[in-house]
Amino acid sequence: QVQLVESGGGLVQPGGSLRLSCVASENTFGIYTMGWYRQAPGKERELVARKTSGHVTDISDSVKGRFTISRDNAKNMIYLQMNNLRPEDTAVYYCNADPTSWYKERGYVEVWGQGTLVTVSS
């Protein structure tokens, strides 16, 4: 099954920017919706943004206008550009690969990366 590796987290001041990257070990085009989720301390994991192979995008209202998700199917990469970061954006960010229904019926399963920590603090 596909493996996901995130990078790009770190410490940033409020108002700053970071770009997260996630590389998949194999082709994801046409198989998986790729996305980013986050989990803050003491809170449940929540969707940040996701994008289908056809570039249909779903993005959380809490980050709309500040975060942008992009996908490079040729490189099996997905990115999360985060601008105007706020302390409440502090969380572990996880890359996610969610198979389409057709592939789920054929045994493909949802996969998570190991997570990368983003800390927004002065």
C-alpha positions as CSV (number, residue, x, y, z in Angstrom):
1,Q,0.0,0.0,0.0
2,V,1.1,3.6,-0.6
3,Q,3.3,5.2,2.0
4,L,3.2,9.0,2.8
5,V,6.1,11.1,4.1
6,E,5.5,14.7,5.2
7,S,8.0,17.5,5.6
8,G,8.1,21.3,6.1
9,G,6.8,21.7,9.6
10,G,8.5,23.9,12.2
11,L,8.2,27.0,14.4
12,V,6.9,30.2,12.9
13,Q,5.8,33.5,14.2
14,P,2.2,34.7,13.9
15,G,1.6,36.1,10.5
16,G,4.3,34.0,9.0
17,S,4.2,31.3,6.3
18,L,5.1,27.7,5.9
19,R,4.8,25.1,3.1
20,L,4.2,21.5,3.9
21,S,5.0,18.8,1.4
22,C,3.9,15.2,1.2
23,V,5.4,12.6,-1.1
24,A,3.6,9.3,-1.9
25,S,5.6,6.1,-2.6
26,E,3.5,5.3,-5.7
27,N,1.0,6.7,-8.1
28,T,-2.0,8.3,-6.5
29,F,-3.7,9.8,-9.6
30,G,-7.1,8.4,-10.1
31,I,-6.9,6.3,-7.0
32,Y,-6.8,8.6,-4.0
33,T,-8.2,11.9,-2.8
34,M,-5.2,13.5,-1.2
35,G,-5.5,15.8,1.8
36,W,-4.2,17.4,4.9
37,Y,-5.6,17.0,8.4
38,R,-4.4,18.4,11.7
39,Q,-4.7,17.6,15.3
40,A,-4.1,20.1,18.1
41,P,-3.3,19.0,21.6
42,G,-6.5,17.8,23.4
43,K,-8.6,18.1,20.2
44,E,-9.8,15.7,17.6
45,R,-8.2,15.4,14.2
46,E,-9.9,17.7,11.7
47,L,-9.8,18.2,7.9
48,V,-7.8,21.1,6.7
49,A,-8.0,20.6,2.9
50,R,-8.3,17.9,0.3
51,K,-8.1,17.6,-3.4
52,T,-9.3,14.9,-5.8
53,S,-7.4,13.7,-8.8
54,G,-9.7,15.9,-10.8
55,H,-8.7,18.8,-8.7
56,V,-12.0,19.2,-6.9
57,T,-11.0,21.0,-3.6
58,D,-12.6,20.9,-0.2
59,I,-11.1,23.3,2.4
60,S,-12.0,24.1,6.0
61,D,-13.6,27.5,6.7
62,S,-11.1,28.1,9.4
63,V,-8.2,28.3,6.9
64,K,-10.0,29.5,3.8
65,G,-8.2,32.5,2.3
66,R,-5.0,31.7,4.2
67,F,-4.1,28.1,3.2
68,T,-3.9,26.7,-0.3
69,I,-3.7,23.0,-1.3
70,S,-2.0,21.9,-4.5
71,R,-1.3,18.5,-6.0
72,D,1.3,17.4,-8.5
73,N,0.1,14.1,-9.8
74,A,3.2,13.6,-12.0
75,K,5.4,13.7,-8.9
76,N,3.0,12.0,-6.5
77,M,3.2,15.1,-4.3
78,I,0.7,17.2,-2.4
79,Y,1.4,20.6,-0.8
80,L,-0.1,22.9,1.8
81,Q,0.9,26.5,1.5
82,M,0.0,28.2,4.8
83,N,0.0,32.0,5.0
84,N,-0.9,34.4,7.8
85,L,-0.5,31.7,10.4
86,R,-2.2,32.1,13.7
87,P,-1.4,30.5,17.1
88,E,-4.6,28.4,16.8
89,D,-3.1,26.8,13.7
90,T,-0.6,25.0,16.0
91,A,-1.0,21.3,15.5
92,V,0.4,18.1,14.1
93,Y,-0.4,18.1,10.4
94,Y,-1.0,14.8,8.7
95,C,-1.0,13.9,5.0
96,N,-3.9,11.5,4.0
97,A,-4.6,9.3,1.0
98,D,-8.3,8.2,0.8
99,P,-9.1,5.8,-2.0
100,T,-12.1,6.3,-4.2
101,S,-15.1,4.0,-3.7
102,W,-14.1,1.9,-6.7
103,Y,-10.7,1.2,-5.2
104,K,-12.0,0.7,-1.7
105,E,-14.2,-2.0,-3.0
106,R,-11.1,-3.7,-4.3
107,G,-9.2,-3.6,-1.0
108,Y,-7.4,-0.3,-1.0
109,V,-7.4,1.4,2.4
110,E,-7.0,4.9,3.8
111,V,-3.4,5.8,4.6
112,W,-1.9,8.4,6.9
113,G,1.6,9.9,7.1
114,Q,3.5,10.1,10.3
115,G,2.7,13.8,10.8
116,T,4.7,17.0,11.0
117,L,4.5,19.5,13.8
118,V,3.6,23.2,13.1
119,T,4.0,25.6,16.0
120,V,2.9,29.2,15.6
121,S,4.2,31.3,18.4
122,S,6.1,34.5,19.1
